[in-house]
Amino acid sequence: MMSNPFPQINKRVAVIGANGYLGSSLVVELIKEQYVVTRVSKKNERVIPNTFAVSGDLCDADFCRTITEKNDIIFLLSGNTSIKEAENDPIKNLATTVFPIINIINAARELRKIPRIIFASTATIYGLTPDVPIKETYVPKPITNYDLHKLFGEQQLNLASELGYVEGISLRLANVYGPSSNQSSSIDRGIINKAAVDAINGKNLTLYGDGSQIRDYIYISDAINAIKSVGVDYKLKNGTFNVASGSGTKMVQVFELIQKYIKTETGQNIPINQIPWPEIANDIDRRNFTADILKINGEIGWIPTVNIKEGVYLLIHSLLHNKV
């Protein structure tokens, strides 16, 4: 049984990337747990009770110092999420991924406080894994700039943790899907969500290749629970953890689930069109991956609760209810 991970509701919490796919859902859950949240985004136009909204450039050291000074826990969920964009502009991707971490660490040293930083890394950091499931002890072998820069971010955070400047925790997130108040803006992220929206709107589903690639899909509520719990579970001081379902599913099977539930819920019969992989596709998109999640389970008792069949149904139901 997972212990209550929220023993200190007086802690001040910042969510960097609060308007994003994960960040917006995390803010909702933190508010439920009576945290007063600082929402950090490029633009903050919404008013949410029990939160403060601030906007600024995370590559600006002074701005990061302000965030660090006023908060004890910092969820760093911002930055580019597109492999393609990282390849097109690696300098920008490096800056937006690593500079915020460096700035927060430097601010913590100057302020002589030890904040907890939870960094949203990625499971693609492992590269083309020959065998699955993959444990955190597997040496990452990035094959894209996006993943290489995530690894730099992890290493920067690990070093600062070892030196006692911060409590740094990196979460290697697998394929997160499910409804959120904000969807991913990257064209190469959130494939299940985008496919479900297309199917609801009567569009054919497009599948690259034969769909035999195995992915580890984790429902958003499970991912958010892991992020939240790691952030506020004070038994943990640092570390790197896989956040995934621990089960592999072929991509074609997910599309067939979408097809099935759309038929059940709306009566529409949506075809699945299989087409060749585009020449610009990255090898990381063709990989097979399943994560080992024993480490995070052993440390804080976290386990995913929504399997792929339940998750796809919940996604379809939510999208239909909200009339996308």
C-alpha positions in Angstrom: 0.0 0.0 0.0 1.4 3.4 -1.0 1.9 5.7 2.0 0.4 9.2 2.0 2.9 11.2 -0.1 1.6 14.6 1.1 2.8 15.0 4.7 3.8 18.7 4.4 1.2 20.8 2.7 2.9 24.0 3.7 5.7 23.5 1.1 5.7 26.0 -1.7 5.5 24.4 -5.1 6.3 25.7 -8.6 5.2 24.0 -11.8 7.4 25.1 -14.7 5.5 24.4 -17.9 2.2 24.8 -16.1 0.2 25.4 -19.3 1.6 22.2 -21.0 0.1 18.8 -21.4 1.5 17.4 -18.2 1.9 20.6 -16.3 -1.8 21.6 -16.5 -2.9 18.3 -15.2 -0.3 18.3 -12.4 -1.5 21.8 -11.2 -5.0 20.4 -10.9 -3.8 17.5 -8.7 -1.6 19.7 -6.5 -4.5 22.1 -5.8 -6.6 19.1 -4.7 -3.9 18.3 -2.2 -4.1 21.9 -0.8 -0.8 23.1 -2.2 -0.4 26.7 -3.2 1.1 26.5 -6.6 3.2 28.9 -8.6 2.4 28.4 -12.3 5.3 29.2 -14.5 4.8 29.5 -18.3 5.7 31.7 -21.2 2.2 33.1 -21.1 -0.3 33.0 -18.2 -3.7 34.2 -19.2 -5.9 32.0 -17.0 -6.9 32.7 -13.4 -6.9 29.6 -11.2 -7.8 29.8 -7.5 -5.0 29.0 -5.0 -2.3 29.6 -7.6 0.1 32.3 -8.6 0.9 32.8 -12.3 4.2 34.1 -13.4 5.8 34.4 -16.9 9.3 34.7 -18.0 12.4 33.3 -19.7 13.9 30.3 -18.0 17.2 31.1 -19.7 17.2 34.3 -17.6 19.2 33.7 -14.4 17.4 36.4 -12.5 14.0 35.0 -13.4 15.0 31.5 -12.3 16.4 32.9 -9.0 13.0 34.4 -8.2 11.3 31.0 -8.8 13.9 29.2 -6.7 13.7 31.8 -3.9 10.0 31.5 -3.5 9.5 27.7 -3.9 10.7 24.5 -2.1 9.7 22.0 -4.8 10.1 22.8 -8.5 8.6 20.5 -11.2 10.5 21.2 -14.4 8.1 20.1 -17.1 8.9 22.7 -19.7 10.9 22.7 -22.9 10.7 21.4 -26.4 9.0 18.0 -26.8 9.7 17.4 -30.5 12.6 15.4 -31.8 12.2 17.0 -35.2 12.4 20.6 -33.7 15.5 19.6 -31.7 17.2 18.3 -34.9 16.3 21.5 -36.8 17.6 23.8 -34.0 19.9 21.9 -31.6 21.3 25.0 -30.1 17.9 26.3 -29.1 16.9 22.8 -27.8 20.1 22.6 -25.7 19.5 26.0 -24.2 15.8 25.4 -23.3 16.6 22.0 -21.9 19.7 22.6 -19.8 20.0 26.3 -19.0 16.9 26.3 -16.7 18.5 23.5 -14.7 21.8 25.3 -14.4 20.1 28.6 -13.5 18.1 27.0 -10.7 21.1 25.2 -9.4 23.1 28.4 -9.3 20.3 30.2 -7.6 20.0 27.5 -5.0 23.8 27.9 -4.2 23.5 31.6 -4.0 20.4 31.5 -1.8 21.9 28.7 0.4 18.7 26.6 0.1 18.2 23.1 -1.1 15.1 22.9 -3.3 13.8 19.7 -4.8 13.8 19.6 -8.6 11.8 17.0 -10.5 13.0 16.9 -14.1 10.8 15.5 -16.9 13.2 13.4 -18.9 12.2 10.7 -21.5 12.4 7.0 -22.0 13.8 7.5 -25.5 17.0 8.6 -23.8 18.0 4.8 -23.8 18.2 4.8 -27.6 17.7 1.6 -29.6 17.4 -0.9 -26.9 18.1 -4.5 -28.1 16.3 -6.2 -25.2 13.3 -5.2 -23.0 12.3 -4.4 -20.3 14.8 -1.7 -19.6 16.0 -0.9 -16.1 17.5 2.4 -15.0 20.9 0.8 -14.9 21.0 0.4 -18.6 23.5 2.9 -20.0 21.6 5.5 -22.1 22.7 5.7 -25.8 20.9 8.7 -27.3 20.6 8.8 -31.0 18.9 12.2 -31.3 19.8 15.7 -30.1 16.5 15.8 -28.1 17.6 12.7 -26.1 21.2 13.8 -25.8 20.2 17.1 -24.3 17.8 15.4 -21.9 20.8 13.3 -20.8 22.8 16.4 -20.3 20.0 17.8 -18.1 19.9 14.6 -16.0 23.7 14.6 -15.6 23.7 18.3 -14.5 21.0 17.6 -12.0 22.8 14.4 -10.7 26.1 16.3 -10.2 24.3 19.1 -8.3 22.6 16.5 -6.1 25.9 14.7 -5.3 27.4 18.1 -4.3 24.4 18.8 -2.0 23.1 21.9 -3.9 19.7 20.4 -4.7 17.6 17.3 -4.4 17.4 16.3 -8.0 15.1 13.6 -9.4 14.8 12.7 -13.1 11.8 10.9 -14.4 12.2 9.0 -17.7 8.7 9.1 -19.0 7.4 6.6 -21.5 4.6 7.3 -24.0 2.0 9.3 -22.0 -1.5 9.5 -23.3 -5.0 10.5 -22.1 -7.1 13.7 -21.8 -5.6 16.9 -20.4 -6.8 20.5 -20.5 -3.9 21.2 -22.9 -2.6 18.9 -25.6 1.0 18.6 -26.8 1.8 21.2 -29.5 4.4 19.0 -31.1 3.4 17.1 -34.2 5.5 14.0 -33.3 4.1 13.7 -29.7 0.8 12.5 -28.4 0.2 10.1 -31.3 -2.6 8.2 -29.5 -4.5 11.4 -28.5 -4.2 12.8 -32.1 -5.3 9.4 -33.6 -8.3 9.3 -31.3 -9.3 12.9 -32.2 -9.0 12.1 -35.9 -11.2 9.0 -35.5 -13.9 10.9 -33.6 -13.9 13.4 -36.4 -14.4 10.7 -39.0 -10.9 10.7 -40.4 -9.1 7.5 -41.3 -6.3 6.3 -39.0 -2.9 6.4 -40.5 -0.4 3.8 -39.3 3.3 3.8 -40.4 4.5 0.3 -41.5 2.8 -2.7 -40.1 2.4 -1.2 -36.6 4.5 -4.0 -35.0 6.6 -1.5 -33.0 6.1 -2.1 -29.2 5.6 0.9 -26.9 5.1 1.3 -23.2 2.0 3.5 -23.0 1.1 5.1 -19.6 -2.2 6.8 -18.9 -1.9 10.4 -17.9 -3.4 10.0 -14.4 -0.8 7.4 -13.6 2.0 9.6 -14.9 0.8 12.6 -13.0 0.5 10.5 -9.8 4.1 9.4 -10.2 5.4 12.9 -10.8 3.5 14.3 -7.9 4.4 11.6 -5.5 8.1 11.7 -6.3 8.1 15.4 -5.8 6.6 15.4 -2.4 7.7 12.1 -0.9 10.5 13.2 1.4 12.1 9.8 1.7 13.6 10.4 -1.7 16.5 12.8 -2.0 17.6 12.1 -5.6 17.7 9.5 -8.3 16.5 8.5 -11.8 13.3 6.6 -12.3 11.4 5.0 -15.2 7.7 6.2 -15.2 5.8 3.8 -17.4 3.2 1.0 -17.4 5.8 -1.8 -17.4 3.8 -3.5 -20.3 4.5 -3.4 -24.0 1.8 -3.0 -26.6 2.0 -3.0 -30.4 1.0 0.2 -32.1 -1.4 -1.5 -34.3 -3.2 -2.9 -31.3 -3.7 0.6 -29.9 -5.1 1.7 -33.2 -7.5 -1.3 -33.2 -8.7 -0.3 -29.8 -9.4 3.2 -30.9 -11.2 1.7 -33.9 -13.2 -0.6 -31.7 -14.3 2.0 -29.1 -15.3 4.5 -31.8 -17.5 1.9 -33.4 -19.0 1.0 -30.0 -19.6 4.6 -28.9 -20.5 6.3 -32.2 -21.3 3.6 -34.7 -18.6 4.9 -37.0 -16.4 2.4 -38.8 -13.0 4.0 -39.1 -10.5 2.3 -41.4 -6.8 1.9 -40.5 -4.6 2.8 -43.4 -1.1 1.3 -43.3 1.5 3.4 -45.3 5.3 3.2 -45.6 7.4 5.0 -43.1 8.4 8.5 -44.4 12.1 8.9 -45.4 12.5 11.6 -42.7 11.4 9.3 -39.9 14.0 8.8 -37.2 15.2 5.3 -36.2 14.0 6.1 -32.6 10.4 6.0 -33.9 10.9 2.4 -35.1 12.2 1.1 -31.8 10.6 -1.4 -29.4 10.5 -0.4 -25.8 9.2 -1.6 -22.5 10.3 -0.2 -19.1 11.1 -2.0 -15.9 9.3 0.0 -13.1 10.5 -2.0 -10.1 12.7 0.8 -8.9 10.0 3.5 -8.4 7.7 0.9 -7.0 10.3 -0.2 -4.5 11.2 3.4 -3.5 7.7 4.9 -3.0 5.2 2.1 -3.7 4.0 3.7 -6.9 2.2 1.4 -9.4 0.2 2.3 -12.6 -3.5 1.5 -12.2 -4.9 2.0 -15.8 -4.1 -0.6 -18.4 -4.1 0.2 -22.1 -7.6 -1.1 -22.8 -9.1 1.0 -20.0 -7.0 4.0 -20.9 -8.0 4.1 -24.6 -11.6 3.8 -23.6 -11.3 6.6 -21.0 -9.6 8.8 -23.6 -12.3 8.2 -26.2 -15.1 8.7 -23.6 -13.5 12.0 -22.5 -13.0 13.3 -26.0 -16.6 12.5 -27.0 -17.9 14.1 -23.8 -16.0 17.3 -24.5 -17.0 17.2 -28.2 -13.6 17.6 -29.8 
